[in-house]
């Protein structure tokens, strides 16, 4: 039987994670647990967690912040999975899943045991999204009909309509080199592959850790398939674009050196 443990890494995103958890609480298939792996948040994340303890099977892991520690907290969260867990489902703390995501994923995982499932990933424009909106105006959210919010930063929108968005994909066969990566913002990994790979590389303190994880999965022989019906809607927020770009480049250099591969 397929049994999911969600692992959500977070850091100072209390407002967003409240929306993410509410979307999970509204899933048509509620047979899963949620593990929030906190990289040392100093905001109200802990109190948000407590407010969902009667709605979700929740576990909470907090680690003192010491630089970019997403790999460490993801692995620690995964180690807290319940014994029955067969699949680790990684989503980011700014990604809300569509209502039927768990139901679709359960069927897909049962039909393709041992495969890594790469869910779809759509960006939302800057909008003021509330818990009430998640509960009662979901179609308005995903169709970008809520009032827009003015921002003074580069947004992460891909396309104007999520139904027409240029979403990322992962090929059916690895290794895939420059073709794509298994983005950990919405990624389902059988526990067997977590154990074989050791999870995310905790030596990494830079962004783009899913690039390295993808190489690791490929190296160990994992296969991957895409699922357009498992959709993660990314809540817009400020990003330090310069840091992200420089950080990802450092990760790419690291993985080239680690795996003995060269560019091109």
C-alpha positions in Angstrom: 0.0 0.0 0.0 1.3 3.5 -0.9 1.8 5.6 2.2 3.0 9.3 2.0 5.0 11.4 4.4 5.2 15.0 3.2 8.5 16.7 4.1 8.3 20.5 4.0 11.5 22.4 4.6 10.9 26.0 5.8 12.6 29.1 7.1 10.7 32.2 8.3 7.7 31.6 6.1 4.9 31.4 8.6 2.4 33.2 6.3 3.0 31.0 3.3 3.2 27.7 5.2 -0.2 28.4 6.7 -1.6 28.5 3.2 0.4 25.4 2.2 -0.9 23.4 5.2 -4.5 24.5 4.6 -4.3 23.2 1.0 -3.1 19.9 2.4 -5.9 19.8 4.9 -8.4 20.1 2.1 -7.1 17.2 0.0 -9.7 14.8 -1.2 -7.4 11.9 0.0 -6.3 12.7 3.6 -4.3 9.5 4.3 -0.8 11.0 4.8 1.4 12.6 7.4 3.1 16.0 7.3 6.6 16.6 8.6 7.7 20.3 8.8 11.4 20.6 8.9 12.3 24.0 10.1 15.8 25.5 9.5 15.6 27.7 12.5 12.6 30.0 11.9 12.3 33.0 14.3 8.8 34.0 13.1 5.4 32.4 14.0 6.0 29.1 12.2 5.7 27.1 15.4 2.3 28.7 16.3 1.0 28.1 12.8 2.0 24.4 13.2 0.0 24.2 16.5 -3.1 25.6 14.8 -3.2 22.6 12.4 -2.6 19.8 14.9 -6.3 18.8 14.8 -6.5 18.9 11.0 -3.3 17.1 9.9 -1.1 14.3 11.2 1.8 16.6 12.0 5.4 16.3 13.1 7.7 19.3 13.6 11.5 19.4 13.5 13.4 22.6 14.4 17.1 23.0 13.8 19.1 26.1 14.8 19.8 28.2 11.7 23.4 28.1 10.6 23.5 29.2 7.0 21.5 27.6 4.1 20.6 24.3 5.7 17.8 23.0 3.5 19.5 19.7 2.7 20.1 18.9 6.4 16.5 19.6 7.5 15.0 17.7 4.6 17.0 14.7 5.5 16.2 15.0 9.2 12.5 15.4 8.3 12.6 12.3 6.1 14.2 10.3 9.0 11.1 11.2 11.1 8.8 9.4 8.7 6.4 6.8 10.1 7.3 3.1 9.7 4.5 2.6 7.2 5.8 5.3 4.9 6.6 4.1 1.3 7.1 7.5 -0.4 8.6 10.8 0.7 6.8 13.7 -0.8 8.9 16.9 -0.9 7.1 20.2 -1.3 8.4 23.7 -0.5 6.9 25.9 2.1 5.6 28.2 -0.6 3.9 25.5 -2.8 0.2 24.7 -2.5 -1.1 21.4 -4.0 -4.3 21.1 -6.0 -7.1 19.3 -4.2 -6.7 15.9 -6.0 -2.9 15.8 -5.9 -2.7 13.0 -3.3 -5.4 10.9 -4.9 -3.7 11.2 -8.3 -0.3 10.5 -6.9 -1.5 7.4 -4.9 -2.8 5.8 -8.1 0.4 6.7 -10.0 2.7 5.4 -7.4 0.8 2.1 -7.1 0.9 1.7 -10.9 4.6 2.6 -11.1 6.3 1.2 -7.9 9.9 2.3 -7.5 9.6 5.3 -9.8 10.4 8.9 -8.8 7.3 11.1 -9.5 7.9 14.6 -10.8 4.9 16.8 -10.2 3.9 19.8 -12.2 5.0 23.2 -10.9 3.1 26.5 -11.7 3.9 30.0 -10.6 1.3 32.3 -9.2 1.6 36.1 -9.7 1.8 38.5 -6.7 -1.6 38.2 -5.1 -3.0 38.7 -1.6 -4.0 35.1 -0.9 -5.7 34.3 2.4 -6.7 31.0 4.2 -10.3 31.9 3.3 -9.3 32.1 -0.3 -7.7 28.7 -0.2 -10.8 27.3 1.3 -13.4 29.1 -0.8 -11.8 30.7 -3.8 -9.4 28.1 -5.1 -10.4 28.5 -8.8 -9.8 32.3 -8.4 -6.3 31.6 -7.0 -5.2 29.2 -9.7 -6.7 31.3 -12.5 -5.1 34.5 -11.2 -8.3 36.3 -10.4 -7.5 37.6 -7.0 -6.4 41.3 -6.7 -2.7 41.7 -7.7 -0.2 43.2 -5.3 2.4 45.7 -6.4 6.0 44.5 -5.8 9.4 46.1 -6.4 11.2 42.9 -7.3 11.5 40.5 -10.2 8.6 38.1 -10.0 8.9 34.4 -10.7 5.9 34.1 -13.0 6.1 31.6 -15.9 3.2 32.4 -18.2 0.1 34.4 -17.3 -2.2 31.4 -17.0 -1.2 28.2 -15.1 -3.1 26.1 -17.6 -0.8 27.5 -20.3 2.4 27.9 -18.3 5.7 26.6 -19.5 6.2 24.1 -16.7 9.3 22.2 -16.0 9.5 18.6 -16.9 11.7 15.6 -16.1 12.4 13.1 -18.8 11.3 9.5 -18.5 14.9 8.2 -18.5 17.9 9.3 -16.6 20.7 10.4 -16.6 19.4 13.6 -18.2 22.4 16.0 -17.9 21.3 19.4 -19.1 17.7 18.4 -20.0 16.2 19.0 -16.6 16.3 18.3 -12.9 13.9 16.7 -10.4 12.8 19.9 -8.7 12.3 19.3 -5.0 9.5 21.8 -4.7 7.0 19.0 -5.7 8.8 15.7 -5.9 7.8 12.2 -4.7 10.6 9.8 -3.9 10.2 6.2 -2.9 11.8 5.5 0.5 14.1 2.9 -1.1 15.8 5.7 -3.2 16.2 7.9 -0.2 18.0 5.1 1.6 20.1 4.2 -1.4 21.2 7.8 -2.1 21.4 9.0 1.5 19.1 11.8 0.6 20.3 15.4 -0.1 24.0 16.2 0.3 24.3 17.9 3.6 27.7 19.3 2.7 25.9 21.7 0.3 25.2 25.1 1.7 24.1 26.6 -1.7 20.8 26.6 -3.7 20.2 24.2 -6.5 20.5 21.2 -4.2 17.9 19.3 -6.3 20.4 19.4 -9.2 22.8 17.4 -7.1 20.1 15.1 -5.8 19.0 14.4 -9.3 22.5 13.2 -10.3 22.6 11.1 -7.2 19.3 9.4 -8.1 20.4 8.9 -11.6 23.7 7.4 -10.5 21.9 4.9 -8.3 19.6 3.8 -11.2 16.3 5.6 -10.3 13.7 6.1 -13.0 11.4 9.1 -13.2 8.0 9.9 -14.7 6.1 13.2 -14.9 2.6 13.7 -13.5 0.7 16.8 -14.9 -2.2 16.1 -12.5 -0.1 16.7 -9.3 0.2 20.4 -9.4 2.2 22.6 -7.1 1.2 26.3 -7.2 4.1 28.5 -6.1 3.2 31.5 -4.0 5.1 34.6 -5.2 7.5 36.2 -2.8 10.8 38.2 -2.8 13.9 36.3 -3.9 17.4 37.5 -3.8 18.0 36.8 -7.5 21.7 37.6 -7.5 22.4 35.2 -4.5 20.2 32.5 -6.1 22.1 32.7 -9.4 25.5 32.7 -7.8 24.5 30.0 -5.4 23.2 27.7 -8.1 26.4 28.1 -10.1 28.4 27.1 -7.1 26.3 24.0 -6.7 26.8 23.1 -10.4 30.6 23.4 -9.9 30.3 21.2 -6.8 28.3 18.5 -8.5 30.6 18.4 -11.5 33.6 17.9 -9.2 31.7 15.3 -7.1 30.4 13.2 -10.0 33.5 13.6 -12.2 31.5 15.1 -15.1 32.3 18.1 -17.3 30.1 20.8 -18.8 28.5 20.0 -22.2 
